[in-house]
């Protein structure tokens, strides 16, 4: 019988010796059992496959990774960002705006989207009120943040304390602030059988191979394509051999290759470590040590934040093209409290989670803990120019990012 989560449950779990909250959710493809799903591909077009023990049967079975720990964290942060934008939550947020006239594409980046969260280089190379962010009062928080004093980071970017952060590009380099992940989640497909993928294309213009070759045009113009059929006007052959297909014209010969998997089921395992959060301390007003009650208030927010992020993200099983999963059951959160004993379980939906988190934030602020609003940054002129050159079609011919 599952109970409902409230602040008292979270506080008691943190004040005691409970190890973690855990949620295990079984999924099937949205197309039904046996439908093919496509995992992410890694370097060389490879899938992340390995053998694991199937919890259902106890047997070793072939498995494939459907969503990694890093990808899951990104999805959870996006879920938090969405409810923040809907004003259901008010989270501390760094935002740098790339809306300068020189840019072809305008966009913003915030600390729930940036790969390295508040320590990302996009914020490091932006300004706050005319001062480089890392030299500002808020930016210098990262220079001294550590497990024994996480107060400033709690107010500036609390998700960094839940999903982890390493300030490796700051002034201290590899010795910069480093916090482990307290929330870990991944989705794995069990009894994974590799399938095949076909590809082909019929060109409606019926452009034939013999219509080439195509040459790279020496001088580009606004009224002509980048290639030419006139060797005198062009230079080297387009691509490898000048085939029309090098310019994406003509038919694509039907082919078959490895692609996708069928599974017996997918399993998402999410663990929020209370042990990791208990290590964090939150002294106030420059004190050398912290008040246990203040520590408990901050840790309660972080637990509620992790539970909310994971609960909200679970409703979106559309991982990528041809990999849409749907949960087979509603899975409660288990509290790993006492070894050898039945684990208490708790129901939590998105709406309940948001209410729980808002209450925890109110209690933390009442205890004197910081909770910043939205901090607006402006990218430096050098960063804007770097982005502008990358957006310029001529300047982006290098191909790879970074």
C-alpha positions in Angstrom: 0.0 0.0 0.0 1.6 3.3 -1.1 1.4 6.4 0.9 1.6 10.1 -0.2 4.9 12.0 0.2 5.0 15.1 2.3 7.7 17.3 3.9 7.6 15.3 7.1 8.5 12.1 5.3 11.4 13.8 3.5 12.7 15.4 6.7 12.5 12.2 8.7 14.3 10.3 5.9 17.1 12.8 5.8 17.3 13.1 9.6 17.6 9.4 9.9 19.8 6.9 8.1 17.7 6.1 5.0 20.0 5.5 2.0 18.0 6.6 -1.0 14.7 7.0 -2.8 14.4 4.6 -5.7 11.9 4.2 -8.5 11.9 1.4 -11.0 9.6 1.7 -14.0 9.0 -0.9 -16.7 8.2 0.3 -20.2 7.1 -1.1 -23.6 7.3 0.6 -26.9 4.4 3.0 -27.6 3.8 0.8 -30.7 3.2 -2.2 -28.4 5.3 -5.2 -27.3 7.7 -6.4 -30.0 7.8 -3.0 -31.8 11.3 -2.0 -32.8 13.0 0.9 -31.0 16.1 2.8 -31.9 18.7 3.4 -29.2 21.2 6.3 -29.3 24.3 5.8 -31.4 27.8 6.6 -30.3 31.2 7.0 -32.0 31.3 5.0 -35.2 27.5 4.6 -35.3 27.7 2.0 -32.5 25.0 1.1 -30.0 25.9 0.7 -26.2 25.3 -3.0 -25.8 26.3 -5.2 -22.9 25.1 -8.2 -20.9 23.2 -7.7 -17.6 21.3 -9.8 -15.1 17.6 -9.4 -15.9 15.9 -8.6 -12.5 12.8 -10.5 -13.6 14.4 -13.8 -14.4 17.8 -13.6 -12.7 19.4 -14.7 -16.0 22.2 -12.9 -17.9 20.6 -11.3 -21.0 21.8 -9.1 -23.9 20.9 -5.5 -23.2 21.1 -2.1 -24.9 21.2 1.4 -23.4 18.2 3.4 -24.4 18.9 6.5 -22.4 22.1 7.4 -20.6 22.6 9.0 -17.1 23.6 12.2 -18.8 20.7 12.2 -21.2 18.2 11.5 -18.4 19.6 14.4 -16.4 19.1 16.7 -19.3 15.5 15.6 -19.7 14.8 16.2 -16.0 16.3 19.7 -16.2 14.2 20.5 -19.2 11.1 19.3 -17.3 12.0 21.7 -14.5 12.5 24.5 -16.9 9.1 23.9 -18.5 7.2 24.3 -15.1 9.4 27.3 -14.3 8.4 28.9 -17.5 4.8 28.2 -16.7 5.4 29.9 -13.3 4.4 26.8 -11.3 7.9 27.0 -9.8 10.4 29.8 -9.2 13.9 28.5 -9.6 17.2 30.3 -9.5 18.3 30.7 -13.1 21.2 32.2 -15.0 20.3 33.4 -18.5 22.6 34.7 -21.2 20.9 36.2 -24.3 22.3 36.0 -27.7 20.0 38.6 -29.3 22.6 40.9 -30.8 21.9 42.4 -34.2 24.9 40.8 -35.8 23.6 37.3 -35.2 21.7 35.4 -37.8 20.0 33.3 -35.2 18.8 34.6 -31.9 18.6 32.4 -28.8 19.1 32.2 -25.1 20.9 29.7 -22.9 20.1 29.2 -19.2 21.6 27.1 -16.4 19.0 24.4 -16.8 20.1 23.9 -20.5 23.9 24.5 -20.4 25.9 21.3 -20.4 28.0 22.3 -17.4 25.2 24.1 -15.6 26.3 27.3 -13.8 30.0 26.5 -14.5 29.5 26.5 -18.3 31.9 28.5 -20.5 28.9 30.4 -22.0 28.3 32.0 -18.6 32.0 32.4 -17.8 32.4 34.5 -20.9 29.3 36.6 -20.3 28.9 39.8 -18.2 26.8 40.7 -15.3 26.2 44.4 -15.0 29.3 45.1 -17.1 31.5 42.7 -15.1 32.7 39.3 -16.3 30.4 36.9 -14.6 33.1 34.9 -12.8 34.4 38.2 -11.3 31.0 39.3 -10.1 29.7 38.6 -6.6 27.5 35.8 -7.8 30.1 34.3 -10.0 32.7 34.2 -7.3 30.4 31.8 -5.4 31.9 29.0 -7.5 35.4 29.8 -6.4 34.7 28.8 -2.8 31.8 26.3 -3.1 32.5 22.9 -1.5 30.7 20.2 0.3 31.2 22.0 3.7 29.9 25.2 2.3 27.3 24.8 -0.5 25.1 27.7 0.6 25.9 30.1 -2.2 25.6 27.4 -4.9 22.2 26.4 -3.3 20.9 29.9 -3.9 22.5 30.3 -7.3 22.0 26.9 -9.0 20.5 24.2 -6.7 20.2 21.7 -9.6 24.1 21.6 -9.6 23.9 20.0 -6.1 21.4 17.4 -7.4 22.8 16.5 -10.9 26.4 17.3 -10.1 28.9 19.9 -11.3 32.7 20.2 -11.9 34.0 23.8 -12.3 37.0 22.5 -14.4 37.2 25.6 -16.6 37.2 28.2 -13.8 40.3 29.9 -12.3 41.2 26.8 -10.2 41.1 24.4 -13.2 40.8 20.8 -12.2 40.7 21.8 -8.6 37.5 23.8 -9.1 34.3 23.1 -7.2 33.1 19.5 -7.7 29.9 17.9 -6.5 28.9 14.3 -7.2 25.6 13.4 -8.8 23.0 12.7 -6.2 20.3 11.7 -8.7 21.1 9.0 -11.2 18.7 7.5 -13.8 19.0 5.4 -16.9 16.8 3.3 -19.3 18.0 -0.1 -20.4 16.4 -2.5 -22.9 16.4 -6.2 -21.9 16.6 -9.3 -24.1 17.7 -6.9 -26.9 17.7 -8.4 -30.4 19.4 -6.3 -33.1 17.3 -5.6 -36.2 17.9 -4.2 -39.7 17.2 -0.8 -41.3 16.5 -0.1 -45.0 17.0 3.2 -46.8 16.2 4.4 -50.3 15.0 7.5 -52.2 13.3 8.0 -55.5 14.1 11.4 -57.1 10.9 13.0 -58.4 13.0 14.9 -61.0 14.5 11.5 -62.2 18.1 13.0 -62.3 20.3 10.2 -63.6 23.9 9.3 -62.8 25.1 10.0 -66.3 23.8 13.6 -66.2 27.0 14.6 -64.2 29.7 15.1 -63.3 29.2 18.1 -61.0 32.1 20.5 -60.2 32.6 22.9 -57.3 31.8 26.4 -58.5 35.0 28.6 -58.1 33.1 31.8 -57.4 29.7 31.7 -55.6 26.8 33.9 -56.5 23.3 34.7 -55.3 21.6 33.4 -58.4 23.5 30.1 -59.0 24.0 26.9 -56.9 27.4 26.1 -55.3 28.0 23.5 -58.0 28.2 23.7 -61.8 28.2 21.4 -64.8 30.7 23.5 -66.6 34.2 22.4 -65.9 35.6 25.7 -67.1 33.6 27.6 -64.4 34.2 25.0 -61.8 37.2 23.5 -60.1 37.5 20.0 -58.6 34.7 17.5 -58.9 32.0 17.8 -56.2 32.5 15.4 -53.4 34.3 12.1 -54.3 33.5 11.7 -57.9 31.1 14.4 -59.0 27.9 12.3 -58.9 24.6 14.2 -58.8 24.1 12.4 -55.4 26.9 14.5 -54.0 24.6 17.5 -54.3 21.6 15.4 -53.0 20.1 14.9 -56.5 19.2 11.6 -58.0 18.0 8.3 -56.6 19.4 6.6 -53.5 20.1 3.0 -54.1 18.1 0.8 -51.7 20.3 -0.5 -49.0 20.1 -2.6 -45.8 22.1 -2.2 -42.6 21.9 -2.9 -38.8 19.3 -0.7 -37.2 17.1 -0.8 -34.0 16.3 -3.5 -31.5 13.3 -5.5 -30.3 13.1 -6.0 -26.5 11.2 -8.0 -24.0 10.8 -4.7 -22.0 12.7 -1.5 -21.1 13.5 -0.7 -17.5 14.1 2.8 -16.0 16.0 2.8 -12.7 16.2 6.1 -10.8 18.0 6.5 -7.6 18.2 9.7 -5.4 21.0 9.3 -2.9 20.2 10.7 0.6 23.6 9.8 1.7 25.2 12.1 -0.9 22.9 15.0 0.2 23.7 14.5 3.9 27.3 15.4 3.2 26.4 18.9 2.1 26.5 21.7 4.7 25.0 25.2 4.5 26.5 27.7 6.9 24.8 31.2 6.9 26.3 34.7 7.0 29.9 33.6 6.5 29.9 31.3 9.6 32.6 28.6 9.9 30.0 25.9 10.6 26.3 25.3 9.9 23.2 24.9 11.9 21.8 21.3 11.6 18.2 22.7 11.2 19.3 24.9 8.3 21.2 21.9 6.8 18.0 19.9 7.0 15.9 22.6 5.3 18.4 22.9 2.4 18.7 19.1 2.0 14.9 18.8 2.0 14.7 21.2 -0.9 17.3 19.2 -2.8 15.4 15.9 -2.2 12.1 17.5 -3.3 13.9 19.0 -6.3 15.2 15.6 -7.4 11.9 13.8 -6.9 10.1 16.6 -8.8 12.5 16.5 -11.8 12.4 12.7 -12.1 8.6 12.6 -11.7 7.9 15.3 -14.3 10.4 13.8 -16.8 8.8 10.3 -16.6 5.7 11.5 -18.4 7.7 12.1 -21.6 8.8 8.7 -23.0 9.5 10.1 -26.5 13.3 9.6 -26.3 14.1 10.2 -30.0 12.8 9.3 -33.5 11.4 5.7 -33.4 12.1 5.3 -29.6 8.8 6.2 -27.9 8.2 4.3 -24.6 5.1 4.1 -22.5 5.2 2.9 -18.8 3.4 -0.4 -18.1 2.6 0.6 -14.6 2.5 3.6 -12.3 5.6 3.1 -10.2 5.9 4.5 -6.7 9.0 5.8 -5.0 10.6 3.4 -2.5 12.5 4.6 0.5 15.5 2.4 1.2 15.4 2.8 4.9 16.2 -0.4 6.7 18.1 -3.4 5.3 16.2 -6.6 5.3 12.8 -4.8 5.9 10.1 -4.0 3.4 10.7 -0.6 1.8 8.0 2.0 2.4 6.5 3.2 -0.9 5.1 6.5 -1.8 2.9 7.7 -4.7 3.9 11.0 -6.3 2.6 12.7 -9.5 3.8 15.9 -11.1 1.3 18.2 -9.5 1.9 16.7 -6.0 5.7 17.0 -6.6 5.5 20.7 -7.5 3.4 21.5 -4.4 5.9 19.5 -2.3 8.9 21.4 -3.7 7.3 24.8 -3.3 6.6 24.1 0.4 10.2 23.0 0.9 11.5 26.2 -0.8 9.3 28.3 1.5 10.6 26.5 4.6 14.2 27.0 3.4 13.8 30.7 2.8 12.2 31.1 6.2 15.4 29.4 7.6 17.5 32.2 6.0 18.8 30.3 3.0 19.3 32.2 -0.3 17.1 31.6 -3.3 18.0 33.8 -6.3 15.6 34.7 -9.1 16.5 35.0 -12.7 20.0 36.5 -13.3 20.4 38.1 -16.7 23.8 38.0 -18.4 25.1 39.6 -21.6 27.6 37.6 -23.7 30.9 39.4 -24.2 31.7 41.0 -27.5 34.3 38.2 -28.2 31.7 35.5 -27.5 29.1 37.1 -29.7 31.7 37.3 -32.5 32.6 33.7 -32.1 28.9 32.7 -32.3 28.5 35.0 -35.3 31.3 33.4 -37.2 29.9 29.9 -36.4 26.5 30.9 -37.8 28.0 32.4 -41.0 27.6 29.7 -43.7 31.1 30.5 -45.1 32.7 30.5 -41.6 31.0 27.2 -40.6 32.5 25.1 -43.3 34.8 23.5 -40.9 31.9 21.2 -40.1 32.5 20.0 -36.6 31.6 22.0 -33.5 34.1 23.0 -30.9 
